[in-house]
Amino acid sequence: MYSFMGGGLFCAIVGNILLVVSTATDYWMQYRLSGSFAHQGLWRYCMSGKCYMQTDSIGERESKTPNVHIIAYWNATRAFMILSAMSCFAGIIAGILSFAHFSAFERFNRSFAAGIMFFVSTLFVLLAMAIYTGVTVNFLGKRFGDWRFSWSYILGWVSLLMTFFAGIFYMCAYRMHECRRVAGPR
């Protein structure tokens, strides 16, 4: 039971670190624009050695026509990544509390609550990655000829796996505790 919780806590901590790094860095996508390399993240994009805030879409400085849909998808992706990191952090706190003392209440199990928080975190990061992937492939990918996803984006997918496995481990710990509780002391 404690080995499941230890493994889950390890996965959750690594997943939360990856979520924060992925959300904060500027390498979700790399592309070639006007003969020079550029890259973008959720908060800003950089080209020719200068970085600009993501409040206006790429190329908007040249065309002066705002693209509201692009800004909305960045906002949605940012929001889901932040919610994912917050729910993962709450799961870590519940996981540490369940590790210290498995459960103080009969009806409320901290291990179960931690597992649920990790699955919620997984759902949020899945939504963020799906939104970003869909809009990038269908809109930005067509806008730029030579582009690719980069390491910040990949870290987002790895964090999804880590939070998912953290939830699995904590649910296994919960089931093991329930089986021992039902079987009673021998």
PEQUI-V404897 format. One record per run of one state. SS is the DSSP state (@ for helix, = for strand, . for the rest). FROM is the first residue (numbers start at 0). LEN is the number of residues. Records with the same first field share a line. If there is no record, write none. Layout:
BEGIN
SS = FROM-LEN ; FROM-LEN
END
This chain:
BEGIN
. = 0-1 ; 24-4 ; 33-2 ; 40-3 ; 47-2 ; 53-6 ; 63-4 ; 100-9 ; 143-3 ; 149-1 ; 183-3
@ = 1-23 ; 59-4 ; 67-33 ; 109-34 ; 150-33
= = 28-5 ; 35-5 ; 43-4 ; 49-4 ; 146-3
END
